[in-house]
Amino acid sequence: MLLRAVEKFLRDNGIPATRFGRESVRDPRLVFDLRQGREPGERIKRRIEHFMNAYRRSVGQ
């Protein structure tokens, strides 16, 4: 479910996967690892969701 939301966010905003990972949780491999089955902990999930929500607010979506 998280990966699906991240993929949609990347498509909708035209953000490269490495940039998203670096800016959201300081891990440029984040999206690639999620695609390979990585299951992040609750803290990382919250940071990802917070980043996406803050980004959407800042661009007025």
C-alpha positions as protocol buffer text, in pm:
chain_id: "A"
residue {
  index: 1
  type: MET
  ca { x: 0 y: 0 z: 0 }
}
residue {
  index: 2
  type: LEU
  ca { x: 281 y: 244 z: 87 }
}
residue {
  index: 3
  type: LEU
  ca { x: 467 y: 164 z: -234 }
}
residue {
  index: 4
  type: ARG
  ca { x: 153 y: 228 z: -440 }
}
residue {
  index: 5
  type: ALA
  ca { x: 107 y: 570 z: -274 }
}
residue {
  index: 6
  type: VAL
  ca { x: 474 y: 658 z: -328 }
}
residue {
  index: 7
  type: GLU
  ca { x: 465 y: 552 z: -695 }
}
residue {
  index: 8
  type: LYS
  ca { x: 154 y: 765 z: -754 }
}
residue {
  index: 9
  type: PHE
  ca { x: 316 y: 1060 z: -576 }
}
residue {
  index: 10
  type: LEU
  ca { x: 627 y: 1029 z: -794 }
}
residue {
  index: 11
  type: ARG
  ca { x: 419 y: 1017 z: -1114 }
}
residue {
  index: 12
  type: ASP
  ca { x: 189 y: 1302 z: -1013 }
}
residue {
  index: 13
  type: ASN
  ca { x: 475 y: 1532 z: -914 }
}
residue {
  index: 14
  type: GLY
  ca { x: 747 y: 1429 z: -1158 }
}
residue {
  index: 15
  type: ILE
  ca { x: 997 y: 1364 z: -882 }
}
residue {
  index: 16
  type: PRO
  ca { x: 1279 y: 1113 z: -942 }
}
residue {
  index: 17
  type: ALA
  ca { x: 1287 y: 817 z: -702 }
}
residue {
  index: 18
  type: THR
  ca { x: 1632 y: 901 z: -566 }
}
residue {
  index: 19
  type: ARG
  ca { x: 1535 y: 1260 z: -489 }
}
residue {
  index: 20
  type: PHE
  ca { x: 1221 y: 1145 z: -312 }
}
residue {
  index: 21
  type: GLY
  ca { x: 1414 y: 905 z: -93 }
}
residue {
  index: 22
  type: ARG
  ca { x: 1686 y: 1156 z: -15 }
}
residue {
  index: 23
  type: GLU
  ca { x: 1444 y: 1435 z: 76 }
}
residue {
  index: 24
  type: SER
  ca { x: 1193 y: 1223 z: 269 }
}
residue {
  index: 25
  type: VAL
  ca { x: 1415 y: 994 z: 476 }
}
residue {
  index: 26
  type: ARG
  ca { x: 1773 y: 1070 z: 369 }
}
residue {
  index: 27
  type: ASP
  ca { x: 1796 y: 740 z: 178 }
}
residue {
  index: 28
  type: PRO
  ca { x: 1834 y: 770 z: -201 }
}
residue {
  index: 29
  type: ARG
  ca { x: 1774 y: 393 z: -237 }
}
residue {
  index: 30
  type: LEU
  ca { x: 1441 y: 400 z: -52 }
}
residue {
  index: 31
  type: VAL
  ca { x: 1207 y: 363 z: -351 }
}
residue {
  index: 32
  type: PHE
  ca { x: 1426 y: 101 z: -518 }
}
residue {
  index: 33
  type: ASP
  ca { x: 1435 y: -99 z: -194 }
}
residue {
  index: 34
  type: LEU
  ca { x: 1056 y: -68 z: -153 }
}
residue {
  index: 35
  type: ARG
  ca { x: 1017 y: -204 z: -505 }
}
residue {
  index: 36
  type: GLN
  ca { x: 1231 y: -501 z: -402 }
}
residue {
  index: 37
  type: GLY
  ca { x: 1009 y: -576 z: -104 }
}
residue {
  index: 38
  type: ARG
  ca { x: 1161 y: -369 z: 178 }
}
residue {
  index: 39
  type: GLU
  ca { x: 913 y: -317 z: 462 }
}
residue {
  index: 40
  type: PRO
  ca { x: 994 y: 7 z: 644 }
}
residue {
  index: 41
  type: GLY
  ca { x: 915 y: 52 z: 1011 }
}
residue {
  index: 42
  type: GLU
  ca { x: 640 y: 278 z: 1141 }
}
residue {
  index: 43
  type: ARG
  ca { x: 874 y: 572 z: 1198 }
}
residue {
  index: 44
  type: ILE
  ca { x: 995 y: 567 z: 837 }
}
residue {
  index: 45
  type: LYS
  ca { x: 637 y: 528 z: 711 }
}
residue {
  index: 46
  type: ARG
  ca { x: 533 y: 835 z: 909 }
}
residue {
  index: 47
  type: ARG
  ca { x: 826 y: 1035 z: 772 }
}
residue {
  index: 48
  type: ILE
  ca { x: 736 y: 936 z: 415 }
}
residue {
  index: 49
  type: GLU
  ca { x: 369 y: 1026 z: 464 }
}
residue {
  index: 50
  type: HIS
  ca { x: 463 y: 1355 z: 631 }
}
residue {
  index: 51
  type: PHE
  ca { x: 693 y: 1445 z: 343 }
}
residue {
  index: 52
  type: MET
  ca { x: 424 y: 1371 z: 82 }
}
residue {
  index: 53
  type: ASN
  ca { x: 160 y: 1570 z: 272 }
}
residue {
  index: 54
  type: ALA
  ca { x: 392 y: 1867 z: 328 }
}
residue {
  index: 55
  type: TYR
  ca { x: 498 y: 1865 z: -36 }
}
residue {
  index: 56
  type: ARG
  ca { x: 137 y: 1861 z: -155 }
}
residue {
  index: 57
  type: ARG
  ca { x: 52 y: 2153 z: 74 }
}
residue {
  index: 58
  type: SER
  ca { x: 350 y: 2352 z: -50 }
}
residue {
  index: 59
  type: VAL
  ca { x: 252 y: 2314 z: -416 }
}
residue {
  index: 60
  type: GLY
  ca { x: -120 y: 2355 z: -348 }
}
residue {
  index: 61
  type: GLN
  ca { x: -253 y: 2016 z: -454 }
}
